[in-house]
Amino acid sequence: AQSVSQHNHHVILSEAASLELGCNYSYGGTVNLFWYVQYPGQHLQLLLKYFSGDPLVKGIKGFEAEFIKSKFSFNLRKPSVQWSDTAEYFCAVNDQAGTALIFGKGTTLSVSS
Amino acid sequence: DAGVTQSPTHLIKTRGQQVTLRCSPISGHKSVSWYQQVLGQGPQFIFQYYEKEERGRGNFPDRFSARQFPNYSSELNVNALLLGDSALYLCASSLAPGLKNYEQYFGPGTRLTVT
């Protein structure tokens, strides 16, 4: 069965520090990969997605992620975080039918100003 | 434009009771998916409906059921509530099924507490 692992439970950074959140998936078929973000008090929203093509995908608010097939990874990066990036981040992969999302447990990012 | 709306916002029920949660999709969206998010975990897929028909089901017991109405709104029902059903229940809508072509937009969720 498909699964997603996010190894960092809680990350604490200072503003301007660089960010990398790990995500590994287990799925042998065609993968669609996603990063979602949930800011405090707000809905889950899509940050970026990968379906095919260029393995480096860029999303909103300066985030990017790299799909490395050989490592089954899809890590999220941002060169310089801001206080407003404080949120919970979820990595997700498609289910076999390609219609439902399978989420990791999430990583809480706290950015201090 | 209004996003996905869910009601109620919060709900407290007793073990053994039944609960109905409601979701209104974004206008024009015909597919609704339900997810359960237990504290400290990521959302877990429960059901997907499209054009009033069930299109997918996650690994949840038969106590969980759902339906979609002609106006594409949806209800999630949970019978014989257990303490472990305490969670945030999220509804997501999309134009149609198929994650590759149709983004899922999430609502604010209904927080269910079972005592």
Interface residues (C-beta under 8 A of the other chain):
Chain A: V4 N32 F34 H43 L44 Q45 L46 K49 F51 F90 A92 N94 D95 A97 G98 T99 A100 L101 I102 F103 G104 K105 G106
Chain B: G3 V4 S33 Y35 G40 Q41 G42 P43 Q44 F45 Q48 R55 G56 G58 L90 P97 G98 L99 K100 E103 Q104 Y105 F106 G107 P108 G109
